[in-house]
Amino acid sequence: MAYSQILRRSREEKTNYKKRKGLLIGRRDFISVQISNENTLVQIHKPEINGDRVLASAHSRSLLNMGWKGSRKSIPAAYLTGYLAGKKAMTKGVKDAILYTGTRKYTQRIAAALKGVIDAGLKVPADKETFPNEERIKGKYLKVTNDVDQVKSRIDGGVSTK
């Protein structure tokens, strides 16, 4: 009886190697979105032989410096974090990318972050029907309401695109 070893990252359900192989063969920059219990992290990577290089990154904690109050993992916070990451990537010369979810499911918060990246100016192939509606992105349903447009204008003004 032969023993076939399953790779550790596949066993731990951290890496989908079939998706990863297709991503590396395509040689395009890719976007990864991680949502934890408190924060949202959006990164734009460039695949390389020695490992992926992060071109731009945005964390939802940086929204606090721009007057954001409330949850940093909500749909509006994910949208603004994606928007900030997209603006940083545009300053680094990134024009287009694709979304890489790995083993995570495509949720509304990931879709909101992707919409933020697209609104920042990056070209990403995505279906517009999968994005949350404007009412959810503006945060009208939340108890603690924020002015998304005001934070977005601060991002455009270059408050934290360094």
C-alpha positions in Angstrom: 0.0 0.0 0.0 1.4 3.3 -1.0 1.3 6.4 1.1 0.8 9.7 -0.6 1.6 12.8 1.5 -0.8 15.7 1.4 0.9 19.1 1.6 0.7 20.8 4.9 -0.9 24.0 3.6 -3.4 22.0 1.7 -4.2 19.9 4.8 -4.7 23.0 6.9 -6.9 24.4 4.2 -4.7 27.5 3.8 -3.8 27.1 0.1 -5.7 25.9 -2.9 -2.8 24.8 -5.1 -5.0 24.4 -8.2 -6.1 28.1 -8.0 -2.5 29.1 -7.1 -1.0 27.4 -10.1 -3.4 29.1 -12.4 -2.6 32.4 -10.8 1.1 32.0 -11.2 0.8 30.9 -14.8 -1.1 34.0 -15.6 1.7 36.2 -14.2 -0.7 39.0 -13.3 -0.8 41.1 -10.2 -3.5 39.8 -7.7 -5.6 41.2 -4.9 -6.0 39.4 -1.6 -8.6 40.4 1.0 -8.4 39.1 4.6 -11.1 39.8 7.0 -10.4 39.0 10.7 -12.6 39.4 13.7 -11.9 43.1 14.0 -10.2 44.4 10.8 -9.9 44.2 7.1 -6.7 43.9 5.1 -6.4 44.4 1.4 -3.1 43.7 -0.4 -2.0 43.8 -4.1 0.7 41.3 -4.8 3.1 40.6 -7.7 3.9 36.8 -8.0 7.6 36.2 -8.3 9.8 33.1 -8.2 11.1 33.6 -4.7 7.6 34.5 -3.3 4.9 37.1 -3.7 5.9 40.7 -3.4 3.4 43.1 -1.8 3.0 46.2 -4.1 0.4 48.0 -2.0 -1.4 47.3 1.3 -4.1 48.9 3.3 -5.4 48.1 6.7 -8.7 49.2 8.1 -7.0 50.6 11.2 -5.7 53.5 9.0 -9.4 54.5 8.5 -9.4 55.7 12.2 -6.9 58.5 11.3 -9.5 59.7 8.7 -12.4 60.1 11.1 -13.9 56.6 10.9 -16.0 55.5 13.8 -17.5 52.1 14.3 -16.6 48.6 13.0 -13.6 48.1 10.9 -14.8 44.9 9.4 -18.2 46.1 8.1 -19.1 46.4 4.4 -18.4 50.2 4.3 -15.0 49.8 6.0 -14.1 47.0 3.6 -15.0 49.2 0.7 -12.9 52.1 2.0 -10.0 49.8 2.8 -10.1 48.5 -0.8 -10.4 52.0 -2.1 -7.3 53.0 -0.1 -5.3 50.0 -1.3 -6.4 50.7 -4.9 -5.2 54.3 -4.7 -1.8 53.2 -3.2 -1.4 50.7 -6.0 -2.2 53.3 -8.7 0.6 55.5 -7.3 3.0 52.5 -7.6 2.0 52.0 -11.3 -0.3 49.1 -11.0 -3.0 49.2 -13.8 -4.8 45.9 -13.5 -5.1 42.8 -11.2 -7.3 39.8 -10.5 -8.9 38.7 -7.2 -7.4 35.7 -5.5 -9.6 34.3 -2.7 -7.6 31.1 -2.0 -9.7 28.9 0.2 -12.0 31.6 1.4 -15.5 32.0 0.2 -16.5 35.1 -1.9 -18.5 37.1 0.7 -20.2 40.5 0.6 -17.3 42.1 2.5 -14.8 40.7 0.0 -17.0 42.0 -2.8 -17.2 45.5 -1.2 -13.4 45.6 -0.9 -13.1 44.6 -4.6 -15.6 47.3 -5.6 -13.4 49.8 -3.6 -10.3 48.7 -5.6 -12.2 49.0 -8.9 -13.6 52.5 -7.9 -10.0 53.6 -7.2 -9.1 53.0 -10.8 -7.7 49.5 -11.1 -9.1 47.3 -13.9 -10.3 44.0 -12.3 -12.5 41.5 -14.1 -15.6 41.2 -11.9 -19.4 40.9 -12.3 -21.2 44.1 -11.2 -24.2 42.0 -10.0 -22.1 40.5 -7.2 -21.3 43.8 -5.5 -23.4 45.0 -2.5 -25.9 47.8 -3.4 -25.0 51.4 -2.7 -27.2 51.6 0.4 -25.1 48.9 2.1 -21.8 50.5 0.9 -22.9 53.8 2.4 -23.7 52.1 5.7 -27.3 53.3 6.0 -28.2 50.1 8.0 -25.5 50.5 10.7 -26.1 51.8 14.2 -22.9 53.9 14.0 -23.2 55.8 10.7 -20.2 57.3 9.0 -19.9 59.6 6.1 -18.3 57.3 3.5 -17.9 60.1 1.0 -16.1 62.3 3.5 -13.5 59.5 4.2 -13.2 58.8 0.5 -12.4 62.4 -0.2 -9.7 62.4 2.5 -8.2 59.3 0.8 -8.3 61.2 -2.5 -6.7 64.2 -0.8 -3.7 62.1 0.0 -4.0 61.9 3.7 -2.6 58.4 4.0 -1.4 57.3 0.5 2.2 57.4 1.6 
